[in-house]
Amino acid sequence: MTQNPDFSDKVVVVLGASGGLGQGVAQQLAQAGARVVLAGRRQDVLIHHELRIRERGGIAIAERCDATRLADVAALAEAAVAEFGRIDIWINSFGAGALGFFWDLPPEDQARLIDTNLTGVMLGTHVALAQFRRQGSGLLINLGAAGSEAPVAMQATYAATKAAVQSLGRSLNEELRLEGLHPHIAVSTLMPGAVDTPFWSNAINCTGQAPPTAALDDPADLVAAIIAVCARPALGTSDFDPTAPPAPQVREHASIPAESPAENPVGNAAVNAAGAKAAQGRSGADPVAAARLPEGSF
């Protein structure tokens, strides 16, 4: 298996590239030759990352985009196509969190969470699929969460939004099949566990306690999983557990009306992801990369 895939023929949009997982994915793809469109709310930080990529010989452009605004997302796709001619892969790598009992979280905060995690993903998905249908191919990657299948207390609304993202991906793959577009166009929903990103410090917190800082998965593992899905389109049609051992085939859930947890050993393995790892400070981190930016958090 190739350890360093070549993406020199790919154009990739990463929405949520100003920090967290999105930034890491964008940098890795650029190093592998992809032409990358960095998108997020913080234009100054995006430009910083664009310059870093270009200094290392990569190709990238930075586009400001609020994922919850359709006009912004549509303009992002137009800018990518105008610059590079097409979009091969679109990655929605953004999200917001809220910690606390459901009844303690203000409804307006929960509405904002839904707006980001679900409406934002749906807008990006709609715009990406429209471009993929025009050009006849493309891979969309969304981020779900293991907590949507085995929810934990204090994250009810977050888990609900991620369950919706998972269901969206399954349904879309079925619709693509009905139109004869699958597998040339496919949707992948990754289902990671708790990852050590700025998500936790950015989350609305009504618990009265500091967010967890231990037993979080290394974000490098999820970045590697996203890169693997980009390089192996066969994985781009299923719920994919990035912490599970490599499998020769990941079943496509969208073609199955209903399933029990036992029928999906790969996807449900994310519920108890690969063992707890104590979160450690990462030395030598770029201070801008480490900025706490919600649109770049998972």
BELBEL-V249195 format. One record per residue. N is the residue number from 1. PHI is phi in whole degrees, 0 to 359 (none if undefined). Layout:
# BELBEL-V249195
N;PHI + N;PHI
This chain:
# BELBEL-V249195
1;none + 2;289 + 3;275 + 4;239 + 5;296 + 6;259 + 7;250 + 8;296 + 9;258 + 10;245 + 11;249 + 12;235 + 13;261 + 14;243 + 15;268 + 16;110 + 17;265 + 18;277 + 19;187 + 20;60 + 21;296 + 22;301 + 23;296 + 24;297 + 25;296 + 26;300 + 27;295 + 28;296 + 29;295 + 30;296 + 31;297 + 32;271 + 33;102 + 34;291 + 35;271 + 36;248 + 37;254 + 38;271 + 39;228 + 40;173 + 41;275 + 42;263 + 43;300 + 44;297 + 45;290 + 46;300 + 47;297 + 48;302 + 49;293 + 50;300 + 51;296 + 52;298 + 53;296 + 54;293 + 55;298 + 56;266 + 57;91 + 58;272 + 59;238 + 60;203 + 61;229 + 62;248 + 63;226 + 64;289 + 65;204 + 66;266 + 67;297 + 68;269 + 69;246 + 70;301 + 71;299 + 72;295 + 73;292 + 74;296 + 75;295 + 76;298 + 77;299 + 78;298 + 79;294 + 80;297 + 81;291 + 82;297 + 83;278 + 84;240 + 85;93 + 86;191 + 87;227 + 88;269 + 89;223 + 90;238 + 91;242 + 92;269 + 93;240 + 94;213 + 95;172 + 96;227 + 97;229 + 98;213 + 99;245 + 100;145 + 101;300 + 102;309 + 103;284 + 104;270 + 105;277 + 106;303 + 107;305 + 108;293 + 109;289 + 110;293 + 111;296 + 112;293 + 113;297 + 114;296 + 115;300 + 116;285 + 117;284 + 118;248 + 119;299 + 120;299 + 121;295 + 122;295 + 123;295 + 124;299 + 125;296 + 126;298 + 127;294 + 128;297 + 129;294 + 130;299 + 131;291 + 132;299 + 133;292 + 134;295 + 135;264 + 136;88 + 137;197 + 138;154 + 139;237 + 140;253 + 141;240 + 142;245 + 143;252 + 144;268 + 145;197 + 146;301 + 147;295 + 148;282 + 149;263 + 150;226 + 151;302 + 152;247 + 153;298 + 154;79 + 155;220 + 156;300 + 157;290 + 158;301 + 159;298 + 160;296 + 161;294 + 162;288 + 163;296 + 164;294 + 165;297 + 166;298 + 167;296 + 168;302 + 169;298 + 170;297 + 171;295 + 172;295 + 173;298 + 174;293 + 175;296 + 176;296 + 177;296 + 178;298 + 179;270 + 180;74 + 181;264 + 182;275 + 183;264 + 184;297 + 185;239 + 186;213 + 187;239 + 188;246 + 189;241 + 190;276 + 191;237 + 192;282 + 193;272 + 194;281 + 195;245 + 196;280 + 197;227 + 198;295 + 199;312 + 200;290 + 201;282 + 202;274 + 203;295 + 204;298 + 205;233 + 206;248 + 207;273 + 208;79 + 209;228 + 210;292 + 211;295 + 212;297 + 213;234 + 214;233 + 215;61 + 216;259 + 217;284 + 218;292 + 219;299 + 220;299 + 221;292 + 222;288 + 223;302 + 224;298 + 225;294 + 226;296 + 227;298 + 228;297 + 229;293 + 230;300 + 231;275 + 232;234 + 233;303 + 234;299 + 235;278 + 236;277 + 237;232 + 238;219 + 239;291 + 240;237 + 241;271 + 242;290 + 243;262 + 244;282 + 245;300 + 246;305 + 247;242 + 248;293 + 249;208 + 250;246 + 251;291 + 252;272 + 253;287 + 254;297 + 255;274 + 256;244 + 257;300 + 258;210 + 259;205 + 260;265 + 261;306 + 262;293 + 263;282 + 264;232 + 265;295 + 266;285 + 267;297 + 268;278 + 269;297 + 270;293 + 271;299 + 272;243 + 273;292 + 274;28 + 275;95 + 276;284 + 277;234 + 278;294 + 279;287 + 280;239 + 281;296 + 282;260 + 283;287 + 284;73 + 285;289 + 286;293 + 287;298 + 288;287 + 289;298 + 290;273 + 291;301 + 292;276 + 293;244 + 294;305 + 295;288 + 296;257 + 297;268 + 298;274
